[in-house]
């Protein structure tokens, strides 16, 4: 889904005959054939004769980037070309692609937009604009850009795939399926379309079909790292743990440092029947927060939707608060059966329906009588964002809830500080223990962050508390983002990482604090350990990149 770089061989459109046109065509042909040095020599010779030859300077910028010299050097050349001839749309497409590669999404979108103004029929410019808008979470505008790309000739096949991505983000799964399948018909070797189709089929619970497309993606491109992780997940879901781990071993054999594959491997190795349900229902602060919020927000005629039945306690709280009907879904059959038993024992089985499905598979008029008035969930984990949480909430808002539905919890705030924690650092990651190299055991470590109890675990705070992220679950959240956070060091020492916690805003008044030191607080706090500890001194400002995606929150020293 990355922007695609293109260039005209003559670079000048309808300008007078260019004496260097033939050489420029030769340079372009050499670049397309992989003869980068030859292409560079030809362009440099043109520029030596004509220092203001914008097309040659532009093409040399593309060559510079493809030769691995870095974005900055390539940008300098492309910007020189734009300064010499500001009316060439291809120049803006190239600069936009370079900026996109540097995550300068706003600037990239502006460049692609300018390219569409200069060349309204440039399908690639529209396609690239759509990609940049997707990153900016402007999904509807992105969809429009992809449709405009497809309305021009020649329409790139990637625009069909990218339109599918936009439609999927908007919860229009059936239309997205058509797009991904059509992209594969046009280009049976299109790896991204296979991966995207597999992911959508998986989200729609057609796991066997998803496996087929992920396997084909790996066959087409053995260097497609995401396909290994996705294939392992569908194998795991089909109760094929050994095959799943074997696929991950193959992927890690090619990409030993890939964090997503490492994460997937740890997830497979650590995945057991969840053991946290009992501590959760024993969390009195959590129980009171949910119960109070439901008492305040449930109305007598409400249809309540809950995603993630678990023990059934929250669904019963909603019924006790007066809801007309509660529909709650649970993907694990064993847990769903236990919840049904609990609900019946407490006399609420006449108003609570437990559906053994993913929320993305619920059908209006069948599983859910109509769009819900109130949505309640506890999809979070110790670090707030559990895998898939953002997309699940987005899908529910788009497909299962009334436009004015109340959402519990409605928002969250994440805060944290720099921390030293020697005893947990010894196994995060696993390295030397008792004089032995135990690092292979690190594969067994739970993925992402570790749980820490700042009320009892020995530690040293090295900075003041800083607010890191804010999430409003009533709005469309970007599925990934990052920014820099400055921590002012208050106490010198070895910094092992960032400890963080969240305030869960049930509504405008009721807040659950995971920073609570109450012993029954089952979430406690999270600790993200840096790959390597950082030594800090009092008064220093340590800048950390804080990011999140659809699986977790993470931190890395900038």
Helices and strands as residue ranges (DSSP letters): H 21-32, H 36-49, H 54-66, H 71-84, H 89-101, H 105-118, H 123-135, H 139-150, H 157-169, H 173-186, H 191-203, H 207-220, H 225-237, H 241-254, H 259-270, H 277-281, H 284-297, E 303-307, H 313-320, E 325-329, H 333-345, E 352-355, G 359-361, E 372-377, H 389-399, E 401-408, E 411-420, H 422-425, E 432-433, E 436-437, G 439-444, E 450-452, E 460-461, E 466-472, E 481-488, E 493-505, E 511-513, E 525-536, E 541-548, E 553-557
